[in-house]
């Protein structure tokens, strides 16, 4: 049975808990879990030293987390240490798991991630979703979910919650897709289409991609702009380690920033939007390639072989990206721009013109542009890890059910 997922738009440790004795206990449980997750295996004494509590207090907290199945005792620490060896603690590889799902324009995907961050089960369905009603898409995704949850349960895991990434604007209620132009969905209560035992928290795929980069990326600064692409283009703005959502939760719609105001019409109702020049279908069109499966791989393969049409299309897409990013960089002054999603695989041919445009329009504001190692996996992993993070943020909620 999947536990309901609360506070869908919380990101990272520090979610407010009541300022009471019970609230203090839950905060300290979270401090222990985050410390062991980030630095373990650690002894009780090492945990106490890092979080500034007494060994006795930490031992009581650890015992509770071990009983709840959130921490494992691995046995005595390595020999050679002075004094009595303590038992090494590690985050459990069994128990709660985060279930992440992604609705793409041409695929559905689901995965289960344990508290150690390992993907333990995964299912993918290829096929177009554009123009399909939300109900059959949700049915297909539910079938994949049940398959992944069943596989996870065979591994000794249980679903602590579900988060779903979608290519569109999501309301602050974390359930309503306000508009997804590339799916042709409007005002869809997506959460209502799932069984009650699988209540999802819904968010924009670029937001989950940005959070994945924050949590799983290598040497990622705490202030950055994450740009990802499938058919459309989205962005996530991370400031001081937190996602910038905007008043309605719609921040990051980079794909609908106009780069040529007199350009072609866009599904959003505007003209000359970035997606019309750097979105997946636009690049395929410019390269003379028919849309279909494995389009990114095909573009990369032809570019690698020196196909002049593909390289020109990617160069022009990079220029459009550079123009759109100029405004964001000048306005926000991020520590870096990170290319994710399909853009990561095409970076060798996008980056030269992108950097040229960006550097030429942001004089004195040099901003590094890097490539995500997560690539197209970012949104799915971000969704699953958002559930894992909430367990780490409030393990007392899980311990109370043990």
DRENDO-1510 file (C-alpha; in Angstrom, 1 decimal, always signed):
<recs>
REC; n; res; u; v; w
REC; 1; UNK; +0.0; +0.0; +0.0 .
REC; 2; UNK; +1.4; +3.4; -1.0 .
REC; 3; UNK; +1.4; +6.1; +1.7 .
REC; 4; UNK; -0.1; +9.4; +0.8 .
REC; 5; UNK; +2.5; +11.9; -0.3 .
REC; 6; UNK; +2.2; +15.2; +1.5 .
REC; 7; UNK; +3.8; +18.6; +0.9 .
REC; 8; UNK; +4.3; +17.9; -2.8 .
REC; 9; UNK; +6.3; +21.0; -3.6 .
REC; 10; UNK; +8.7; +20.8; -0.7 .
REC; 11; UNK; +12.3; +20.5; -1.8 .
REC; 12; UNK; +15.2; +19.3; +0.4 .
REC; 13; UNK; +15.7; +19.3; +4.1 .
REC; 14; UNK; +14.3; +21.9; +6.4 .
REC; 15; UNK; +10.5; +21.5; +5.8 .
REC; 16; UNK; +8.8; +23.2; +8.7 .
REC; 17; UNK; +7.8; +20.9; +11.6 .
REC; 18; UNK; +5.8; +22.1; +14.7 .
REC; 19; UNK; +7.9; +24.0; +17.3 .
REC; 20; UNK; +7.0; +21.5; +20.0 .
REC; 21; UNK; +8.9; +18.7; +21.8 .
REC; 22; UNK; +7.4; +16.3; +19.3 .
REC; 23; UNK; +8.5; +18.6; +16.5 .
REC; 24; UNK; +12.0; +18.8; +17.9 .
REC; 25; UNK; +12.2; +15.0; +18.0 .
REC; 26; UNK; +11.1; +14.8; +14.4 .
REC; 27; UNK; +13.7; +17.4; +13.4 .
REC; 28; UNK; +16.4; +15.5; +15.1 .
REC; 29; UNK; +15.4; +12.3; +13.5 .
REC; 30; UNK; +15.7; +14.1; +10.2 .
REC; 31; UNK; +19.1; +15.4; +11.1 .
REC; 32; UNK; +20.3; +11.9; +11.9 .
REC; 33; UNK; +18.9; +10.5; +8.6 .
REC; 34; UNK; +20.4; +13.2; +6.4 .
REC; 35; UNK; +23.8; +12.9; +8.1 .
REC; 36; UNK; +23.9; +9.1; +7.7 .
REC; 37; UNK; +22.6; +9.4; +4.1 .
REC; 38; UNK; +25.2; +12.0; +3.1 .
REC; 39; UNK; +28.2; +10.6; +5.0 .
REC; 40; UNK; +27.5; +7.0; +6.1 .
REC; 41; UNK; +28.4; +4.5; +7.2 .
REC; 42; UNK; +28.9; +6.3; +10.5 .
REC; 43; UNK; +28.9; +5.3; +14.2 .
REC; 44; UNK; +26.5; +6.8; +16.7 .
REC; 45; UNK; +29.4; +8.8; +18.2 .
REC; 46; UNK; +30.3; +10.2; +14.7 .
REC; 47; UNK; +26.7; +11.2; +14.1 .
REC; 48; UNK; +26.6; +12.9; +17.5 .
REC; 49; UNK; +29.7; +14.8; +16.8 .
REC; 50; UNK; +28.4; +16.0; +13.4 .
REC; 51; UNK; +25.0; +17.2; +14.5 .
REC; 52; UNK; +26.0; +18.5; +18.0 .
REC; 53; UNK; +23.8; +16.2; +20.2 .
REC; 54; UNK; +24.9; +14.0; +23.0 .
REC; 55; UNK; +25.7; +10.3; +22.3 .
REC; 56; UNK; +22.8; +9.2; +24.5 .
REC; 57; UNK; +20.3; +11.4; +22.6 .
REC; 58; UNK; +21.6; +10.2; +19.3 .
REC; 59; UNK; +21.5; +6.6; +20.4 .
REC; 60; UNK; +17.8; +6.9; +21.3 .
REC; 61; UNK; +17.1; +8.5; +17.9 .
REC; 62; UNK; +19.1; +5.8; +16.1 .
REC; 63; UNK; +17.3; +3.0; +18.0 .
REC; 64; UNK; +13.9; +4.4; +16.8 .
REC; 65; UNK; +15.1; +4.6; +13.2 .
REC; 66; UNK; +16.5; +1.1; +13.3 .
REC; 67; UNK; +13.2; -0.2; +14.6 .
REC; 68; UNK; +11.4; +1.6; +11.8 .
REC; 69; UNK; +13.6; -0.1; +9.2 .
REC; 70; UNK; +15.2; +3.2; +8.1 .
REC; 71; UNK; +18.7; +2.6; +9.3 .
REC; 72; UNK; +20.8; -0.6; +9.2 .
REC; 73; UNK; +23.5; -1.6; +11.7 .
REC; 74; UNK; +26.3; -3.0; +9.7 .
REC; 75; UNK; +28.4; -4.3; +12.7 .
REC; 76; UNK; +31.6; -3.0; +14.3 .
REC; 77; UNK; +33.5; -0.2; +12.7 .
REC; 78; UNK; +36.8; -1.0; +11.0 .
REC; 79; UNK; +39.6; -2.3; +13.3 .
REC; 80; UNK; +42.5; -0.1; +14.3 .
REC; 81; UNK; +40.4; +2.7; +15.9 .
REC; 82; UNK; +41.3; +3.8; +19.4 .
REC; 83; UNK; +38.7; +2.8; +22.1 .
REC; 84; UNK; +35.7; +0.6; +21.9 .
REC; 85; UNK; +34.5; +0.1; +18.3 .
REC; 86; UNK; +31.0; +1.4; +17.6 .
REC; 87; UNK; +28.5; -0.2; +15.2 .
REC; 88; UNK; +28.5; +1.4; +11.8 .
REC; 89; UNK; +25.1; +2.8; +10.6 .
REC; 90; UNK; +23.9; +3.1; +7.0 .
REC; 91; UNK; +20.6; +4.1; +5.4 .
REC; 92; UNK; +18.5; +0.9; +4.9 .
REC; 93; UNK; +18.4; -0.7; +1.4 .
REC; 94; UNK; +15.0; -2.0; +2.3 .
REC; 95; UNK; +11.8; -0.4; +3.6 .
REC; 96; UNK; +10.5; +2.9; +2.1 .
REC; 97; UNK; +11.1; +3.6; -1.6 .
REC; 98; UNK; +10.3; +6.7; -3.7 .
REC; 99; UNK; +8.2; +6.0; -6.8 .
REC; 100; UNK; +8.8; +8.4; -9.7 .
REC; 101; UNK; +6.8; +8.5; -12.9 .
REC; 102; UNK; +7.1; +10.5; -16.1 .
REC; 103; UNK; +4.6; +11.3; -18.8 .
REC; 104; UNK; +6.4; +12.3; -21.9 .
REC; 105; UNK; +5.1; +13.3; -25.3 .
REC; 106; UNK; +6.3; +9.9; -26.7 .
REC; 107; UNK; +6.9; +7.7; -23.7 .
REC; 108; UNK; +5.8; +6.8; -20.1 .
REC; 109; UNK; +8.3; +5.7; -17.5 .
REC; 110; UNK; +8.3; +4.6; -13.8 .
REC; 111; UNK; +11.0; +3.8; -11.4 .
REC; 112; UNK; +11.5; +2.9; -7.7 .
REC; 113; UNK; +14.4; +4.4; -5.8 .
REC; 114; UNK; +15.5; +3.1; -2.3 .
REC; 115; UNK; +16.7; +5.4; +0.5 .
REC; 116; UNK; +20.3; +4.8; -0.7 .
REC; 117; UNK; +19.4; +6.4; -4.0 .
REC; 118; UNK; +19.6; +3.1; -6.0 .
REC; 119; UNK; +17.1; +2.4; -8.8 .
REC; 120; UNK; +15.6; -0.9; -7.8 .
REC; 121; UNK; +12.8; -1.3; -10.4 .
REC; 122; UNK; +12.0; +0.3; -13.7 .
REC; 123; UNK; +9.4; +0.1; -16.5 .
REC; 124; UNK; +9.1; +2.1; -19.7 .
REC; 125; UNK; +6.4; +2.2; -22.4 .
REC; 126; UNK; +7.3; +3.8; -25.8 .
REC; 127; UNK; +4.5; +5.4; -27.8 .
REC; 128; UNK; +2.9; +8.7; -28.6 .
REC; 129; UNK; +0.8; +10.5; -26.0 .
REC; 130; UNK; +0.1; +13.7; -27.9 .
REC; 131; UNK; -3.6; +14.0; -28.6 .
REC; 132; UNK; -4.5; +11.1; -26.3 .
REC; 133; UNK; -7.0; +11.9; -23.5 .
REC; 134; UNK; -5.6; +12.0; -20.0 .
REC; 135; UNK; -7.6; +9.0; -18.8 .
REC; 136; UNK; -6.1; +6.3; -21.0 .
REC; 137; UNK; -2.6; +7.8; -20.5 .
REC; 138; UNK; -3.2; +7.5; -16.7 .
REC; 139; UNK; -4.4; +4.0; -17.1 .
REC; 140; UNK; -1.3; +3.0; -19.0 .
REC; 141; UNK; +0.9; +4.7; -16.4 .
REC; 142; UNK; -1.0; +3.0; -13.6 .
REC; 143; UNK; -0.2; -0.4; -15.2 .
REC; 144; UNK; +3.5; +0.4; -15.2 .
REC; 145; UNK; +3.2; +1.7; -11.6 .
REC; 146; UNK; +1.7; -1.5; -10.4 .
REC; 147; UNK; +4.4; -3.5; -12.1 .
REC; 148; UNK; +7.2; -1.4; -10.6 .
REC; 149; UNK; +5.6; -1.5; -7.1 .
REC; 150; UNK; +5.3; -5.3; -7.3 .
REC; 151; UNK; +8.9; -5.7; -8.3 .
REC; 152; UNK; +10.0; -3.3; -5.5 .
REC; 153; UNK; +8.0; -5.3; -2.9 .
REC; 154; UNK; +9.8; -8.4; -4.0 .
REC; 155; UNK; +13.0; -6.6; -3.1 .
REC; 156; UNK; +11.7; -5.8; +0.4 .
REC; 157; UNK; +10.6; -2.3; -0.4 .
REC; 158; UNK; +7.3; -0.5; +0.0 .
REC; 159; UNK; +6.1; +2.6; -1.8 .
REC; 160; UNK; +6.4; +5.7; +0.4 .
REC; 161; UNK; +4.8; +7.9; -2.2 .
REC; 162; UNK; +4.4; +8.7; -5.9 .
REC; 163; UNK; +5.6; +11.8; -7.8 .
REC; 164; UNK; +4.7; +12.3; -11.5 .
REC; 165; UNK; +6.6; +14.6; -13.9 .
REC; 166; UNK; +4.6; +16.1; -16.8 .
REC; 167; UNK; +5.6; +18.4; -19.7 .
REC; 168; UNK; +3.3; +21.3; -18.7 .
REC; 169; UNK; +2.2; +23.9; -16.2 .
REC; 170; UNK; +1.1; +22.5; -12.9 .
REC; 171; UNK; -1.0; +24.3; -10.3 .
REC; 172; UNK; +0.2; +24.8; -6.8 .
REC; 173; UNK; -2.2; +22.1; -5.6 .
REC; 174; UNK; +0.4; +19.6; -7.1 .
REC; 175; UNK; -2.4; +17.7; -8.9 .
REC; 176; UNK; -3.8; +19.9; -11.7 .
REC; 177; UNK; -2.1; +20.2; -15.1 .
REC; 178; UNK; -3.2; +23.7; -16.1 .
REC; 179; UNK; -1.8; +23.5; -19.6 .
REC; 180; UNK; +0.4; +21.0; -21.4 .
REC; 181; UNK; +0.5; +22.3; -25.0 .
REC; 182; UNK; +2.5; +19.4; -26.4 .
REC; 183; UNK; +0.0; +16.9; -24.9 .
REC; 184; UNK; -3.0; +19.1; -25.7 .
REC; 185; UNK; -4.2; +18.9; -22.1 .
REC; 186; UNK; -5.9; +21.7; -20.2 .
REC; 187; UNK; -7.1; +22.0; -16.6 .
REC; 188; UNK; -6.7; +18.3; -16.0 .
REC; 189; UNK; -7.0; +17.0; -12.4 .
REC; 190; UNK; -4.3; +14.3; -13.1 .
REC; 191; UNK; -4.2; +13.1; -9.5 .
REC; 192; UNK; -7.9; +12.1; -9.7 .
REC; 193; UNK; -7.2; +9.7; -12.5 .
REC; 194; UNK; -5.0; +7.4; -10.3 .
REC; 195; UNK; -6.3; +4.7; -7.8 .
REC; 196; UNK; -6.6; +6.0; -4.2 .
REC; 197; UNK; -3.7; +3.7; -3.1 .
REC; 198; UNK; -1.4; +5.6; -5.5 .
REC; 199; UNK; -2.1; +9.3; -4.9 .
REC; 200; UNK; +0.4; +11.3; -6.9 .
REC; 201; UNK; +2.1; +14.6; -6.4 .
REC; 202; UNK; +2.4; +16.2; -9.9 .
REC; 203; UNK; +5.0; +18.7; -11.0 .
REC; 204; UNK; +6.6; +20.0; -14.2 .
REC; 205; UNK; +9.3; +17.8; -15.7 .
REC; 206; UNK; +11.8; +20.5; -15.8 .
REC; 207; UNK; +11.4; +21.2; -12.1 .
REC; 208; UNK; +12.1; +17.6; -11.3 .
REC; 209; UNK; +15.1; +17.6; -13.7 .
REC; 210; UNK; +16.5; +20.7; -11.9 .
REC; 211; UNK; +16.0; +19.0; -8.5 .
REC; 212; UNK; +17.7; +15.9; -9.7 .
REC; 213; UNK; +20.7; +18.0; -10.8 .
REC; 214; UNK; +20.7; +19.7; -7.4 .
REC; 215; UNK; +20.6; +16.4; -5.4 .
REC; 216; UNK; +22.5; +14.1; -7.8 .
REC; 217; UNK; +24.7; +16.3; -9.9 .
REC; 218; UNK; +28.5; +16.5; -9.5 .
REC; 219; UNK; +29.8; +19.9; -8.2 .
REC; 220; UNK; +26.5; +21.6; -9.0 .
REC; 221; UNK; +26.3; +25.1; -7.5 .
REC; 222; UNK; +23.4; +26.1; -5.3 .
REC; 223; UNK; +22.3; +28.7; -7.8 .
REC; 224; UNK; +21.8; +27.5; -11.3 .
REC; 225; UNK; +19.5; +27.4; -14.3 .
REC; 226; UNK; +18.7; +23.9; -15.5 .
REC; 227; UNK; +17.4; +23.7; -19.1 .
REC; 228; UNK; +15.9; +20.5; -20.5 .
REC; 229; UNK; +14.2; +19.5; -23.7 .
REC; 230; UNK; +12.0; +16.8; -25.2 .
REC; 231; UNK; +9.5; +18.1; -27.7 .
REC; 232; UNK; +9.3; +21.3; -25.8 .
REC; 233; UNK; +11.8; +23.2; -23.7 .
REC; 234; UNK; +11.6; +23.9; -20.0 .
REC; 235; UNK; +13.8; +25.3; -17.3 .
REC; 236; UNK; +14.1; +25.1; -13.6 .
REC; 237; UNK; +15.6; +28.0; -11.6 .
REC; 238; UNK; +17.4; +27.0; -8.4 .
REC; 239; UNK; +18.3; +29.8; -6.0 .
REC; 240; UNK; +20.3; +29.0; -2.8 .
REC; 241; UNK; +19.5; +25.3; -3.1 .
REC; 242; UNK; +15.7; +25.8; -3.5 .
REC; 243; UNK; +13.4; +25.7; -6.5 .
REC; 244; UNK; +12.1; +29.2; -7.6 .
REC; 245; UNK; +8.5; +28.5; -8.5 .
REC; 246; UNK; +6.9; +32.0; -8.9 .
REC; 247; UNK; +3.5; +33.2; -7.7 .
REC; 248; UNK; +1.5; +30.5; -9.5 .
REC; 249; UNK; +4.2; +27.9; -9.7 .
REC; 250; UNK; +4.8; +28.5; -13.4 .
REC; 251; UNK; +8.4; +29.9; -13.3 .
REC; 252; UNK; +10.8; +28.4; -15.8 .
REC; 253; UNK; +8.8; +28.5; -19.1 .
REC; 254; UNK; +11.9; +29.2; -21.1 .
REC; 255; UNK; +10.5; +27.4; -24.2 .
REC; 256; UNK; +7.9; +30.2; -24.6 .
REC; 257; UNK; +10.3; +33.1; -24.4 .
REC; 258; UNK; +10.1; +34.8; -27.8 .
REC; 259; UNK; +13.4; +34.9; -29.6 .
REC; 260; UNK; +12.0; +36.3; -32.8 .
REC; 261; UNK; +8.7; +38.1; -32.1 .
REC; 262; UNK; +7.6; +37.9; -35.8 .
REC; 263; UNK; +8.4; +34.2; -36.0 .
REC; 264; UNK; +6.0; +31.3; -36.5 .
REC; 265; UNK; +3.0; +30.7; -34.3 .
REC; 266; UNK; +3.4; +28.4; -31.2 .
REC; 267; UNK; +1.0; +26.0; -29.5 .
REC; 268; UNK; +1.0; +28.4; -26.5 .
REC; 269; UNK; -0.6; +31.1; -28.6 .
REC; 270; UNK; +2.5; +33.2; -28.9 .
REC; 271; UNK; +4.8; +33.7; -31.9 .
REC; 272; UNK; +8.5; +33.1; -32.4 .
REC; 273; UNK; +8.9; +31.1; -29.2 .
REC; 274; UNK; +12.2; +29.3; -28.4 .
REC; 275; UNK; +10.5; +26.0; -29.0 .
REC; 276; UNK; +9.9; +26.9; -32.6 .
REC; 277; UNK; +13.6; +27.0; -33.1 .
REC; 278; UNK; +15.2; +24.7; -30.6 .
REC; 279; UNK; +12.4; +22.2; -29.6 .
REC; 280; UNK; +12.8; +18.6; -30.7 .
REC; 281; UNK; +10.4; +18.8; -33.6 .
REC; 282; UNK; +11.7; +22.1; -34.8 .
REC; 283; UNK; +15.3; +20.7; -35.0 .
REC; 284; UNK; +14.1; +17.6; -36.8 .
REC; 285; UNK; +12.2; +19.8; -39.3 .
REC; 286; UNK; +15.2; +22.0; -39.9 .
REC; 287; UNK; +17.4; +18.9; -40.4 .
REC; 288; UNK; +15.0; +17.3; -42.8 .
REC; 289; UNK; +14.2; +14.3; -40.6 .
REC; 290; UNK; +10.8; +12.9; -40.0 .
REC; 291; UNK; +9.6; +12.7; -36.4 .
REC; 292; UNK; +9.8; +9.2; -34.8 .
REC; 293; UNK; +11.3; +7.2; -32.1 .
REC; 294; UNK; +15.0; +7.6; -31.1 .
REC; 295; UNK; +15.1; +11.0; -32.8 .
REC; 296; UNK; +17.7; +12.3; -30.4 .
REC; 297; UNK; +20.0; +9.3; -31.1 .
REC; 298; UNK; +19.4; +9.8; -34.8 .
REC; 299; UNK; +20.3; +13.5; -34.6 .
REC; 300; UNK; +23.5; +12.7; -32.6 .
REC; 301; UNK; +24.5; +9.9; -35.0 .
REC; 302; UNK; +24.1; +12.1; -38.1 .
REC; 303; UNK; +25.8; +15.0; -36.5 .
REC; 304; UNK; +28.7; +12.8; -35.6 .
REC; 305; UNK; +28.9; +11.6; -39.2 .
REC; 306; UNK; +29.1; +15.2; -40.3 .
REC; 307; UNK; +25.6; +15.6; -41.8 .
REC; 308; UNK; +25.6; +19.3; -42.9 .
REC; 309; UNK; +21.8; +19.7; -42.5 .
REC; 310; UNK; +21.8; +18.3; -39.0 .
REC; 311; UNK; +24.8; +20.3; -37.9 .
REC; 312; UNK; +23.3; +23.5; -39.3 .
REC; 313; UNK; +20.0; +22.8; -37.5 .
REC; 314; UNK; +21.7; +22.2; -34.2 .
REC; 315; UNK; +23.9; +25.3; -34.7 .
REC; 316; UNK; +20.8; +27.4; -35.2 .
REC; 317; UNK; +19.1; +25.8; -32.3 .
REC; 318; UNK; +22.1; +26.7; -30.1 .
REC; 319; UNK; +21.9; +30.3; -31.3 .
REC; 320; UNK; +18.2; +30.5; -30.3 .
REC; 321; UNK; +19.0; +28.9; -27.0 .
REC; 322; UNK; +21.7; +31.5; -26.4 .
REC; 323; UNK; +19.3; +34.4; -27.2 .
REC; 324; UNK; +16.7; +33.1; -24.8 .
REC; 325; UNK; +19.1; +32.3; -22.0 .
REC; 326; UNK; +20.6; +35.8; -22.2 .
REC; 327; UNK; +17.6; +37.4; -20.5 .
REC; 328; UNK; +17.6; +34.8; -17.8 .
REC; 329; UNK; +21.3; +35.1; -17.1 .
REC; 330; UNK; +21.2; +38.9; -17.1 .
REC; 331; UNK; +18.2; +38.9; -14.8 .
REC; 332; UNK; +19.1; +36.1; -12.4 .
REC; 333; UNK; +22.9; +35.9; -12.4 .
REC; 334; UNK; +23.0; +32.1; -11.9 .
REC; 335; UNK; +26.2; +30.3; -10.9 .
REC; 336; UNK; +25.9; +28.2; -14.1 .
REC; 337; UNK; +23.5; +27.0; -16.8 .
REC; 338; UNK; +23.1; +23.3; -17.0 .
REC; 339; UNK; +21.9; +21.5; -20.1 .
REC; 340; UNK; +19.8; +18.4; -19.4 .
REC; 341; UNK; +17.3; +16.2; -21.1 .
REC; 342; UNK; +17.7; +15.7; -24.8 .
REC; 343; UNK; +20.0; +18.8; -24.9 .
REC; 344; UNK; +22.7; +16.9; -23.0 .
REC; 345; UNK; +23.1; +14.3; -25.8 .
REC; 346; UNK; +23.3; +17.1; -28.4 .
REC; 347; UNK; +25.5; +19.4; -26.5 .
REC; 348; UNK; +28.7; +19.0; -28.6 .
REC; 349; UNK; +26.9; +20.6; -31.5 .
REC; 350; UNK; +24.7; +23.1; -29.6 .
REC; 351; UNK; +27.3; +24.6; -27.2 .
REC; 352; UNK; +29.6; +26.5; -29.6 .
REC; 353; UNK; +26.8; +28.7; -31.0 .
REC; 354; UNK; +25.0; +28.9; -27.7 .
REC; 355; UNK; +28.1; +30.1; -25.8 .
REC; 356; UNK; +29.0; +32.5; -28.6 .
REC; 357; UNK; +25.5; +34.1; -28.4 .
REC; 358; UNK; +25.4; +34.1; -24.6 .
REC; 359; UNK; +28.9; +35.5; -24.2 .
REC; 360; UNK; +28.3; +38.2; -26.7 .
REC; 361; UNK; +25.1; +39.4; -25.0 .
REC; 362; UNK; +26.2; +39.1; -21.3 .
REC; 363; UNK; +29.3; +41.2; -21.2 .
REC; 364; UNK; +30.9; +41.1; -17.8 .
REC; 365; UNK; +28.6; +38.4; -16.7 .
REC; 366; UNK; +30.5; +35.2; -17.6 .
REC; 367; UNK; +28.3; +32.3; -16.9 .
REC; 368; UNK; +29.6; +28.7; -17.2 .
REC; 369; UNK; +27.5; +26.3; -19.3 .
REC; 370; UNK; +27.8; +22.7; -18.3 .
REC; 371; UNK; +26.2; +19.4; -19.4 .
REC; 372; UNK; +24.2; +17.2; -17.0 .
REC; 373; UNK; +25.4; +13.7; -16.6 .
REC; 374; UNK; +21.8; +12.7; -15.9 .
REC; 375; UNK; +20.6; +13.6; -19.4 .
REC; 376; UNK; +17.0; +12.5; -20.2 .
REC; 377; UNK; +16.8; +10.5; -16.9 .
REC; 378; UNK; +16.7; +13.7; -14.8 .
REC; 379; UNK; +12.9; +14.2; -14.6 .
REC; 380; UNK; +12.2; +10.6; -13.7 .
REC; 381; UNK; +15.0; +10.4; -11.1 .
REC; 382; UNK; +14.0; +13.8; -9.7 .
REC; 383; UNK; +10.5; +12.7; -9.2 .
REC; 384; UNK; +11.5; +9.5; -7.4 .
REC; 385; UNK; +14.1; +11.3; -5.3 .
REC; 386; UNK; +11.6; +13.9; -4.3 .
REC; 387; UNK; +9.8; +11.2; -2.4 .
REC; 388; UNK; +13.0; +9.8; -0.9 .
REC; 389; UNK; +13.9; +13.3; +0.3 .
REC; 390; UNK; +10.6; +13.7; +2.0 .
REC; 391; UNK; +11.2; +10.5; +3.9 .
REC; 392; UNK; +14.6; +11.8; +5.0 .
REC; 393; UNK; +13.1; +15.2; +5.9 .
REC; 394; UNK; +10.5; +13.6; +8.2 .
REC; 395; UNK; +11.4; +10.1; +9.1 .
REC; 396; UNK; +9.3; +10.4; +12.2 .
REC; 397; UNK; +6.2; +10.1; +10.0 .
REC; 398; UNK; +7.5; +6.7; +8.8 .
REC; 399; UNK; +8.8; +5.7; +12.2 .
REC; 400; UNK; +5.4; +6.4; +13.7 .
REC; 401; UNK; +3.8; +3.8; +11.4 .
REC; 402; UNK; +6.4; +1.1; +12.1 .
</recs>
